[in-house]
Amino acid sequence: MIRAYLRFRNWIGRFLPGQGGQTLSEYGPILVLIAILVIMVLGVLGGQVSALFSRVTSEFGGVS
């Protein structure tokens, strides 16, 4: 069964254009946008997140 699948895949592959892997030039801008979004979210919500962790820590009696 696997051989039949591989044979079929190779046969279909002859008709499709070659596709290379993603390059750094394609991933780079996406990573930069994600980093900017994370920094913006942490800037807006940073104080609230810090207060939440402080409240949780105090509820558990401090960090051991």
mmJSON file of the N, C-alpha and C atoms, coordinates in Angstrom:
{"data_MODEL":{"atom_site":{
"group_PDB":["ATOM","ATOM","ATOM","ATOM","ATOM","ATOM","ATOM","ATOM","ATOM","ATOM","ATOM","ATOM","ATOM","ATOM","ATOM","ATOM","ATOM","ATOM","ATOM","ATOM","ATOM","ATOM","ATOM","ATOM","ATOM","ATOM","ATOM","ATOM","ATOM","ATOM","ATOM","ATOM","ATOM","ATOM","ATOM","ATOM","ATOM","ATOM","ATOM","ATOM","ATOM","ATOM","ATOM","ATOM","ATOM","ATOM","ATOM","ATOM","ATOM","ATOM","ATOM","ATOM","ATOM","ATOM","ATOM","ATOM","ATOM","ATOM","ATOM","ATOM","ATOM","ATOM","ATOM","ATOM","ATOM","ATOM","ATOM","ATOM","ATOM","ATOM","ATOM","ATOM","ATOM","ATOM","ATOM","ATOM","ATOM","ATOM","ATOM","ATOM","ATOM","ATOM","ATOM","ATOM","ATOM","ATOM","ATOM","ATOM","ATOM","ATOM","ATOM","ATOM","ATOM","ATOM","ATOM","ATOM","ATOM","ATOM","ATOM","ATOM","ATOM","ATOM","ATOM","ATOM","ATOM","ATOM","ATOM","ATOM","ATOM","ATOM","ATOM","ATOM","ATOM","ATOM","ATOM","ATOM","ATOM","ATOM","ATOM","ATOM","ATOM","ATOM","ATOM","ATOM","ATOM","ATOM","ATOM","ATOM","ATOM","ATOM","ATOM","ATOM","ATOM","ATOM","ATOM","ATOM","ATOM","ATOM","ATOM","ATOM","ATOM","ATOM","ATOM","ATOM","ATOM","ATOM","ATOM","ATOM","ATOM","ATOM","ATOM","ATOM","ATOM","ATOM","ATOM","ATOM","ATOM","ATOM","ATOM","ATOM","ATOM","ATOM","ATOM","ATOM","ATOM","ATOM","ATOM","ATOM","ATOM","ATOM","ATOM","ATOM","ATOM","ATOM","ATOM","ATOM","ATOM","ATOM","ATOM","ATOM","ATOM","ATOM","ATOM","ATOM","ATOM","ATOM","ATOM","ATOM","ATOM","ATOM","ATOM","ATOM"],
"id":[1,2,3,4,5,6,7,8,9,10,11,12,13,14,15,16,17,18,19,20,21,22,23,24,25,26,27,28,29,30,31,32,33,34,35,36,37,38,39,40,41,42,43,44,45,46,47,48,49,50,51,52,53,54,55,56,57,58,59,60,61,62,63,64,65,66,67,68,69,70,71,72,73,74,75,76,77,78,79,80,81,82,83,84,85,86,87,88,89,90,91,92,93,94,95,96,97,98,99,100,101,102,103,104,105,106,107,108,109,110,111,112,113,114,115,116,117,118,119,120,121,122,123,124,125,126,127,128,129,130,131,132,133,134,135,136,137,138,139,140,141,142,143,144,145,146,147,148,149,150,151,152,153,154,155,156,157,158,159,160,161,162,163,164,165,166,167,168,169,170,171,172,173,174,175,176,177,178,179,180,181,182,183,184,185,186,187,188,189,190,191,192],
"type_symbol":["N","C","C","N","C","C","N","C","C","N","C","C","N","C","C","N","C","C","N","C","C","N","C","C","N","C","C","N","C","C","N","C","C","N","C","C","N","C","C","N","C","C","N","C","C","N","C","C","N","C","C","N","C","C","N","C","C","N","C","C","N","C","C","N","C","C","N","C","C","N","C","C","N","C","C","N","C","C","N","C","C","N","C","C","N","C","C","N","C","C","N","C","C","N","C","C","N","C","C","N","C","C","N","C","C","N","C","C","N","C","C","N","C","C","N","C","C","N","C","C","N","C","C","N","C","C","N","C","C","N","C","C","N","C","C","N","C","C","N","C","C","N","C","C","N","C","C","N","C","C","N","C","C","N","C","C","N","C","C","N","C","C","N","C","C","N","C","C","N","C","C","N","C","C","N","C","C","N","C","C","N","C","C","N","C","C","N","C","C","N","C","C"],
"label_atom_id":["N","CA","C","N","CA","C","N","CA","C","N","CA","C","N","CA","C","N","CA","C","N","CA","C","N","CA","C","N","CA","C","N","CA","C","N","CA","C","N","CA","C","N","CA","C","N","CA","C","N","CA","C","N","CA","C","N","CA","C","N","CA","C","N","CA","C","N","CA","C","N","CA","C","N","CA","C","N","CA","C","N","CA","C","N","CA","C","N","CA","C","N","CA","C","N","CA","C","N","CA","C","N","CA","C","N","CA","C","N","CA","C","N","CA","C","N","CA","C","N","CA","C","N","CA","C","N","CA","C","N","CA","C","N","CA","C","N","CA","C","N","CA","C","N","CA","C","N","CA","C","N","CA","C","N","CA","C","N","CA","C","N","CA","C","N","CA","C","N","CA","C","N","CA","C","N","CA","C","N","CA","C","N","CA","C","N","CA","C","N","CA","C","N","CA","C","N","CA","C","N","CA","C","N","CA","C","N","CA","C","N","CA","C","N","CA","C","N","CA","C","N","CA","C"],
"label_alt_id":[null,null,null,null,null,null,null,null,null,null,null,null,null,null,null,null,null,null,null,null,null,null,null,null,null,null,null,null,null,null,null,null,null,null,null,null,null,null,null,null,null,null,null,null,null,null,null,null,null,null,null,null,null,null,null,null,null,null,null,null,null,null,null,null,null,null,null,null,null,null,null,null,null,null,null,null,null,null,null,null,null,null,null,null,null,null,null,null,null,null,null,null,null,null,null,null,null,null,null,null,null,null,null,null,null,null,null,null,null,null,null,null,null,null,null,null,null,null,null,null,null,null,null,null,null,null,null,null,null,null,null,null,null,null,null,null,null,null,null,null,null,null,null,null,null,null,null,null,null,null,null,null,null,null,null,null,null,null,null,null,null,null,null,null,null,null,null,null,null,null,null,null,null,null,null,null,null,null,null,null,null,null,null,null,null,null,null,null,null,null,null,null],
"label_comp_id":["MET","MET","MET","ILE","ILE","ILE","ARG","ARG","ARG","ALA","ALA","ALA","TYR","TYR","TYR","LEU","LEU","LEU","ARG","ARG","ARG","PHE","PHE","PHE","ARG","ARG","ARG","ASN","ASN","ASN","TRP","TRP","TRP","ILE","ILE","ILE","GLY","GLY","GLY","ARG","ARG","ARG","PHE","PHE","PHE","LEU","LEU","LEU","PRO","PRO","PRO","GLY","GLY","GLY","GLN","GLN","GLN","GLY","GLY","GLY","GLY","GLY","GLY","GLN","GLN","GLN","THR","THR","THR","LEU","LEU","LEU","SER","SER","SER","GLU","GLU","GLU","TYR","TYR","TYR","GLY","GLY","GLY","PRO","PRO","PRO","ILE","ILE","ILE","LEU","LEU","LEU","VAL","VAL","VAL","LEU","LEU","LEU","ILE","ILE","ILE","ALA","ALA","ALA","ILE","ILE","ILE","LEU","LEU","LEU","VAL","VAL","VAL","ILE","ILE","ILE","MET","MET","MET","VAL","VAL","VAL","LEU","LEU","LEU","GLY","GLY","GLY","VAL","VAL","VAL","LEU","LEU","LEU","GLY","GLY","GLY","GLY","GLY","GLY","GLN","GLN","GLN","VAL","VAL","VAL","SER","SER","SER","ALA","ALA","ALA","LEU","LEU","LEU","PHE","PHE","PHE","SER","SER","SER","ARG","ARG","ARG","VAL","VAL","VAL","THR","THR","THR","SER","SER","SER","GLU","GLU","GLU","PHE","PHE","PHE","GLY","GLY","GLY","GLY","GLY","GLY","VAL","VAL","VAL","SER","SER","SER"],
"label_asym_id":["A","A","A","A","A","A","A","A","A","A","A","A","A","A","A","A","A","A","A","A","A","A","A","A","A","A","A","A","A","A","A","A","A","A","A","A","A","A","A","A","A","A","A","A","A","A","A","A","A","A","A","A","A","A","A","A","A","A","A","A","A","A","A","A","A","A","A","A","A","A","A","A","A","A","A","A","A","A","A","A","A","A","A","A","A","A","A","A","A","A","A","A","A","A","A","A","A","A","A","A","A","A","A","A","A","A","A","A","A","A","A","A","A","A","A","A","A","A","A","A","A","A","A","A","A","A","A","A","A","A","A","A","A","A","A","A","A","A","A","A","A","A","A","A","A","A","A","A","A","A","A","A","A","A","A","A","A","A","A","A","A","A","A","A","A","A","A","A","A","A","A","A","A","A","A","A","A","A","A","A","A","A","A","A","A","A","A","A","A","A","A","A"],
"label_entity_id":["1","1","1","1","1","1","1","1","1","1","1","1","1","1","1","1","1","1","1","1","1","1","1","1","1","1","1","1","1","1","1","1","1","1","1","1","1","1","1","1","1","1","1","1","1","1","1","1","1","1","1","1","1","1","1","1","1","1","1","1","1","1","1","1","1","1","1","1","1","1","1","1","1","1","1","1","1","1","1","1","1","1","1","1","1","1","1","1","1","1","1","1","1","1","1","1","1","1","1","1","1","1","1","1","1","1","1","1","1","1","1","1","1","1","1","1","1","1","1","1","1","1","1","1","1","1","1","1","1","1","1","1","1","1","1","1","1","1","1","1","1","1","1","1","1","1","1","1","1","1","1","1","1","1","1","1","1","1","1","1","1","1","1","1","1","1","1","1","1","1","1","1","1","1","1","1","1","1","1","1","1","1","1","1","1","1","1","1","1","1","1","1"],
"label_seq_id":[1,1,1,2,2,2,3,3,3,4,4,4,5,5,5,6,6,6,7,7,7,8,8,8,9,9,9,10,10,10,11,11,11,12,12,12,13,13,13,14,14,14,15,15,15,16,16,16,17,17,17,18,18,18,19,19,19,20,20,20,21,21,21,22,22,22,23,23,23,24,24,24,25,25,25,26,26,26,27,27,27,28,28,28,29,29,29,30,30,30,31,31,31,32,32,32,33,33,33,34,34,34,35,35,35,36,36,36,37,37,37,38,38,38,39,39,39,40,40,40,41,41,41,42,42,42,43,43,43,44,44,44,45,45,45,46,46,46,47,47,47,48,48,48,49,49,49,50,50,50,51,51,51,52,52,52,53,53,53,54,54,54,55,55,55,56,56,56,57,57,57,58,58,58,59,59,59,60,60,60,61,61,61,62,62,62,63,63,63,64,64,64],
"pdbx_PDB_ins_code":[null,null,null,null,null,null,null,null,null,null,null,null,null,null,null,null,null,null,null,null,null,null,null,null,null,null,null,null,null,null,null,null,null,null,null,null,null,null,null,null,null,null,null,null,null,null,null,null,null,null,null,null,null,null,null,null,null,null,null,null,null,null,null,null,null,null,null,null,null,null,null,null,null,null,null,null,null,null,null,null,null,null,null,null,null,null,null,null,null,null,null,null,null,null,null,null,null,null,null,null,null,null,null,null,null,null,null,null,null,null,null,null,null,null,null,null,null,null,null,null,null,null,null,null,null,null,null,null,null,null,null,null,null,null,null,null,null,null,null,null,null,null,null,null,null,null,null,null,null,null,null,null,null,null,null,null,null,null,null,null,null,null,null,null,null,null,null,null,null,null,null,null,null,null,null,null,null,null,null,null,null,null,null,null,null,null,null,null,null,null,null,null],
"Cartn_x":[0.825,0.0,0.874,1.921,2.81,3.522,3.927,4.605,3.681,2.416,1.458,1.288,1.212,1.085,2.306,3.501,4.729,4.845,4.46,4.491,3.526,2.331,1.333,1.827,2.401,2.907,4.016,4.914,5.989,5.45,4.44,3.835,3.169,2.422,1.762,2.814,3.904,4.956,5.598,5.555,6.134,5.348,4.07,3.223,3.151,3.601,3.553,4.877,4.826,6.087,6.844,8.169,8.984,8.742,8.686,8.469,9.604,10.327,11.405,10.865,11.7,11.292,11.226,10.646,10.565,11.973,12.224,13.541,13.453,14.603,14.646,14.003,14.091,13.495,11.969,11.39,9.949,9.545,10.357,10.04,10.423,11.447,11.943,10.887,10.184,9.165,8.04,7.681,6.641,7.119,8.36,8.902,9.02,9.393,9.495,8.12,7.096,5.742,5.25,5.529,5.128,5.841,7.138,7.889,7.338,7.001,6.444,5.102,4.264,2.968,3.122,4.059,4.285,4.76,5.664,6.163,5.038,4.173,3.059,2.068,1.75,0.805,1.38,2.659,3.276,3.354,3.545,3.561,2.209,1.141,-0.209,-0.661,-0.416,-0.93,0.117,1.319,2.405,2.109,1.563,1.246,0.171,-0.81,-1.894,-1.393,-0.534,0.021,0.906,1.704,2.57,1.741,0.67,-0.206,-0.872,-1.264,-1.888,-0.918,0.325,1.312,1.631,1.684,1.928,0.792,-0.444,-1.601,-1.607,-1.295,-1.258,-0.154,1.002,2.117,1.776,1.121,0.756,-0.31,-1.192,-2.216,-1.592,-0.485,0.19,1.216,1.306,2.206,3.637,3.848,5.199,5.87,6.956,7.704,8.686,8.75,9.664,10.969],
"Cartn_y":[-1.19,0.0,1.26,1.247,2.412,2.613,1.512,1.625,2.242,1.854,2.412,3.91,4.306,5.726,6.503,5.984,6.668,6.743,5.686,5.692,6.74,6.81,7.799,9.22,9.427,10.755,11.193,10.303,10.638,10.931,10.171,10.39,11.752,12.131,13.441,14.55,14.288,15.284,15.718,14.89,15.268,16.378,16.512,17.514,18.822,18.805,20.009,20.746,22.086,22.838,22.582,22.657,22.461,23.557,23.159,24.119,23.98,25.075,25.068,25.377,25.223,25.531,27.034,27.395,28.792,29.298,30.535,31.107,32.133,32.554,33.536,34.845,35.152,36.399,36.345,35.167,35.04,34.973,34.314,34.201,35.453,36.151,37.32,38.372,38.87,39.896,39.408,38.139,37.603,37.606,37.186,37.173,38.582,39.545,40.934,41.457,41.174,41.622,40.984,39.704,39.03,39.643,39.928,40.53,41.914,42.704,44.033,43.917,42.977,42.787,42.354,41.457,41.003,42.158,42.974,44.119,45.103,45.346,46.27,45.738,44.452,43.863,43.894,43.56,43.599,45.022,45.991,47.388,47.835,47.38,47.773,46.986,45.689,44.825,44.45,44.964,44.569,44.798,45.961,46.266,45.348,45.042,44.157,42.732,42.27,40.92,40.842,41.869,41.895,41.891,42.66,42.694,41.335,40.694,39.374,38.365,38.34,37.411,37.732,39.005,39.377,38.9,39.06,38.626,37.104,36.379,34.913,34.477,35.115,34.772,35.023,36.143,36.437,35.477,35.006,34.034,32.703,32.336,31.083,31.255,32.432,32.649,32.937,33.408,33.742,32.584,32.882,31.868,31.203,29.869,29.134,28.901],
"Cartn_z":[0.0,0.0,0.0,0.809,0.877,-0.465,-1.076,-2.372,-3.415,-3.384,-4.336,-4.097,-2.825,-2.509,-2.991,-2.705,-3.113,-4.636,-5.315,-6.775,-7.326,-6.744,-7.176,-6.894,-5.708,-5.342,-6.294,-6.622,-7.553,-8.942,-9.362,-10.667,-10.727,-9.675,-9.612,-9.532,-8.809,-8.647,-9.939,-10.936,-12.226,-12.898,-12.587,-13.216,-12.439,-11.187,-10.354,-10.424,-10.337,-10.333,-9.029,-9.128,-7.939,-6.912,-5.666,-4.593,-3.591,-3.397,-2.426,-1.039,-0.04,1.316,1.552,2.662,3.048,3.348,2.983,3.236,4.35,4.825,5.89,5.455,4.171,3.692,3.765,3.814,3.959,5.431,6.243,7.657,8.439,8.003,8.725,9.002,7.992,8.254,9.161,9.051,9.93,11.371,11.599,12.954,13.527,12.693,13.143,13.551,12.764,13.103,14.397,14.59,15.826,17.016,16.876,17.97,18.322,17.302,17.555,18.272,17.843,18.497,19.949,20.21,21.586,22.453,21.946,22.711,22.982,21.987,22.186,23.219,23.141,24.093,25.497,25.632,26.958,27.489,26.605,27.034,27.559,26.899,27.313,28.538,28.534,29.594,30.64,30.526,31.416,32.881,33.199,34.594,35.145,34.342,34.778,34.989,34.089,34.224,35.462,35.692,36.872,38.15,38.175,39.351,39.562,38.507,38.615,39.211,38.714,39.256,40.719,41.068,42.457,43.344,42.873,43.665,43.829,42.771,42.854,43.805,43.708,44.586,46.041,46.319,47.71,48.227,47.362,47.771,48.164,47.52,47.839,48.949,49.521,50.642,50.23,49.037,48.583,47.9,47.26,46.516,47.455,47.433,48.306,47.606],
"occupancy":[1.0,1.0,1.0,1.0,1.0,1.0,1.0,1.0,1.0,1.0,1.0,1.0,1.0,1.0,1.0,1.0,1.0,1.0,1.0,1.0,1.0,1.0,1.0,1.0,1.0,1.0,1.0,1.0,1.0,1.0,1.0,1.0,1.0,1.0,1.0,1.0,1.0,1.0,1.0,1.0,1.0,1.0,1.0,1.0,1.0,1.0,1.0,1.0,1.0,1.0,1.0,1.0,1.0,1.0,1.0,1.0,1.0,1.0,1.0,1.0,1.0,1.0,1.0,1.0,1.0,1.0,1.0,1.0,1.0,1.0,1.0,1.0,1.0,1.0,1.0,1.0,1.0,1.0,1.0,1.0,1.0,1.0,1.0,1.0,1.0,1.0,1.0,1.0,1.0,1.0,1.0,1.0,1.0,1.0,1.0,1.0,1.0,1.0,1.0,1.0,1.0,1.0,1.0,1.0,1.0,1.0,1.0,1.0,1.0,1.0,1.0,1.0,1.0,1.0,1.0,1.0,1.0,1.0,1.0,1.0,1.0,1.0,1.0,1.0,1.0,1.0,1.0,1.0,1.0,1.0,1.0,1.0,1.0,1.0,1.0,1.0,1.0,1.0,1.0,1.0,1.0,1.0,1.0,1.0,1.0,1.0,1.0,1.0,1.0,1.0,1.0,1.0,1.0,1.0,1.0,1.0,1.0,1.0,1.0,1.0,1.0,1.0,1.0,1.0,1.0,1.0,1.0,1.0,1.0,1.0,1.0,1.0,1.0,1.0,1.0,1.0,1.0,1.0,1.0,1.0,1.0,1.0,1.0,1.0,1.0,1.0,1.0,1.0,1.0,1.0,1.0,1.0],
"B_iso_or_equiv":[0.0,0.0,0.0,0.0,0.0,0.0,0.0,0.0,0.0,0.0,0.0,0.0,0.0,0.0,0.0,0.0,0.0,0.0,0.0,0.0,0.0,0.0,0.0,0.0,0.0,0.0,0.0,0.0,0.0,0.0,0.0,0.0,0.0,0.0,0.0,0.0,0.0,0.0,0.0,0.0,0.0,0.0,0.0,0.0,0.0,0.0,0.0,0.0,0.0,0.0,0.0,0.0,0.0,0.0,0.0,0.0,0.0,0.0,0.0,0.0,0.0,0.0,0.0,0.0,0.0,0.0,0.0,0.0,0.0,0.0,0.0,0.0,0.0,0.0,0.0,0.0,0.0,0.0,0.0,0.0,0.0,0.0,0.0,0.0,0.0,0.0,0.0,0.0,0.0,0.0,0.0,0.0,0.0,0.0,0.0,0.0,0.0,0.0,0.0,0.0,0.0,0.0,0.0,0.0,0.0,0.0,0.0,0.0,0.0,0.0,0.0,0.0,0.0,0.0,0.0,0.0,0.0,0.0,0.0,0.0,0.0,0.0,0.0,0.0,0.0,0.0,0.0,0.0,0.0,0.0,0.0,0.0,0.0,0.0,0.0,0.0,0.0,0.0,0.0,0.0,0.0,0.0,0.0,0.0,0.0,0.0,0.0,0.0,0.0,0.0,0.0,0.0,0.0,0.0,0.0,0.0,0.0,0.0,0.0,0.0,0.0,0.0,0.0,0.0,0.0,0.0,0.0,0.0,0.0,0.0,0.0,0.0,0.0,0.0,0.0,0.0,0.0,0.0,0.0,0.0,0.0,0.0,0.0,0.0,0.0,0.0,0.0,0.0,0.0,0.0,0.0,0.0],
"pdbx_formal_charge":[null,null,null,null,null,null,null,null,null,null,null,null,null,null,null,null,null,null,null,null,null,null,null,null,null,null,null,null,null,null,null,null,null,null,null,null,null,null,null,null,null,null,null,null,null,null,null,null,null,null,null,null,null,null,null,null,null,null,null,null,null,null,null,null,null,null,null,null,null,null,null,null,null,null,null,null,null,null,null,null,null,null,null,null,null,null,null,null,null,null,null,null,null,null,null,null,null,null,null,null,null,null,null,null,null,null,null,null,null,null,null,null,null,null,null,null,null,null,null,null,null,null,null,null,null,null,null,null,null,null,null,null,null,null,null,null,null,null,null,null,null,null,null,null,null,null,null,null,null,null,null,null,null,null,null,null,null,null,null,null,null,null,null,null,null,null,null,null,null,null,null,null,null,null,null,null,null,null,null,null,null,null,null,null,null,null,null,null,null,null,null,null],
"auth_seq_id":[1,1,1,2,2,2,3,3,3,4,4,4,5,5,5,6,6,6,7,7,7,8,8,8,9,9,9,10,10,10,11,11,11,12,12,12,13,13,13,14,14,14,15,15,15,16,16,16,17,17,17,18,18,18,19,19,19,20,20,20,21,21,21,22,22,22,23,23,23,24,24,24,25,25,25,26,26,26,27,27,27,28,28,28,29,29,29,30,30,30,31,31,31,32,32,32,33,33,33,34,34,34,35,35,35,36,36,36,37,37,37,38,38,38,39,39,39,40,40,40,41,41,41,42,42,42,43,43,43,44,44,44,45,45,45,46,46,46,47,47,47,48,48,48,49,49,49,50,50,50,51,51,51,52,52,52,53,53,53,54,54,54,55,55,55,56,56,56,57,57,57,58,58,58,59,59,59,60,60,60,61,61,61,62,62,62,63,63,63,64,64,64],
"auth_comp_id":["MET","MET","MET","ILE","ILE","ILE","ARG","ARG","ARG","ALA","ALA","ALA","TYR","TYR","TYR","LEU","LEU","LEU","ARG","ARG","ARG","PHE","PHE","PHE","ARG","ARG","ARG","ASN","ASN","ASN","TRP","TRP","TRP","ILE","ILE","ILE","GLY","GLY","GLY","ARG","ARG","ARG","PHE","PHE","PHE","LEU","LEU","LEU","PRO","PRO","PRO","GLY","GLY","GLY","GLN","GLN","GLN","GLY","GLY","GLY","GLY","GLY","GLY","GLN","GLN","GLN","THR","THR","THR","LEU","LEU","LEU","SER","SER","SER","GLU","GLU","GLU","TYR","TYR","TYR","GLY","GLY","GLY","PRO","PRO","PRO","ILE","ILE","ILE","LEU","LEU","LEU","VAL","VAL","VAL","LEU","LEU","LEU","ILE","ILE","ILE","ALA","ALA","ALA","ILE","ILE","ILE","LEU","LEU","LEU","VAL","VAL","VAL","ILE","ILE","ILE","MET","MET","MET","VAL","VAL","VAL","LEU","LEU","LEU","GLY","GLY","GLY","VAL","VAL","VAL","LEU","LEU","LEU","GLY","GLY","GLY","GLY","GLY","GLY","GLN","GLN","GLN","VAL","VAL","VAL","SER","SER","SER","ALA","ALA","ALA","LEU","LEU","LEU","PHE","PHE","PHE","SER","SER","SER","ARG","ARG","ARG","VAL","VAL","VAL","THR","THR","THR","SER","SER","SER","GLU","GLU","GLU","PHE","PHE","PHE","GLY","GLY","GLY","GLY","GLY","GLY","VAL","VAL","VAL","SER","SER","SER"],
"auth_asym_id":["A","A","A","A","A","A","A","A","A","A","A","A","A","A","A","A","A","A","A","A","A","A","A","A","A","A","A","A","A","A","A","A","A","A","A","A","A","A","A","A","A","A","A","A","A","A","A","A","A","A","A","A","A","A","A","A","A","A","A","A","A","A","A","A","A","A","A","A","A","A","A","A","A","A","A","A","A","A","A","A","A","A","A","A","A","A","A","A","A","A","A","A","A","A","A","A","A","A","A","A","A","A","A","A","A","A","A","A","A","A","A","A","A","A","A","A","A","A","A","A","A","A","A","A","A","A","A","A","A","A","A","A","A","A","A","A","A","A","A","A","A","A","A","A","A","A","A","A","A","A","A","A","A","A","A","A","A","A","A","A","A","A","A","A","A","A","A","A","A","A","A","A","A","A","A","A","A","A","A","A","A","A","A","A","A","A","A","A","A","A","A","A"],
"auth_atom_id":["N","CA","C","N","CA","C","N","CA","C","N","CA","C","N","CA","C","N","CA","C","N","CA","C","N","CA","C","N","CA","C","N","CA","C","N","CA","C","N","CA","C","N","CA","C","N","CA","C","N","CA","C","N","CA","C","N","CA","C","N","CA","C","N","CA","C","N","CA","C","N","CA","C","N","CA","C","N","CA","C","N","CA","C","N","CA","C","N","CA","C","N","CA","C","N","CA","C","N","CA","C","N","CA","C","N","CA","C","N","CA","C","N","CA","C","N","CA","C","N","CA","C","N","CA","C","N","CA","C","N","CA","C","N","CA","C","N","CA","C","N","CA","C","N","CA","C","N","CA","C","N","CA","C","N","CA","C","N","CA","C","N","CA","C","N","CA","C","N","CA","C","N","CA","C","N","CA","C","N","CA","C","N","CA","C","N","CA","C","N","CA","C","N","CA","C","N","CA","C","N","CA","C","N","CA","C","N","CA","C","N","CA","C","N","CA","C","N","CA","C","N","CA","C"],
"pdbx_PDB_model_num":[1,1,1,1,1,1,1,1,1,1,1,1,1,1,1,1,1,1,1,1,1,1,1,1,1,1,1,1,1,1,1,1,1,1,1,1,1,1,1,1,1,1,1,1,1,1,1,1,1,1,1,1,1,1,1,1,1,1,1,1,1,1,1,1,1,1,1,1,1,1,1,1,1,1,1,1,1,1,1,1,1,1,1,1,1,1,1,1,1,1,1,1,1,1,1,1,1,1,1,1,1,1,1,1,1,1,1,1,1,1,1,1,1,1,1,1,1,1,1,1,1,1,1,1,1,1,1,1,1,1,1,1,1,1,1,1,1,1,1,1,1,1,1,1,1,1,1,1,1,1,1,1,1,1,1,1,1,1,1,1,1,1,1,1,1,1,1,1,1,1,1,1,1,1,1,1,1,1,1,1,1,1,1,1,1,1,1,1,1,1,1,1]
}}}
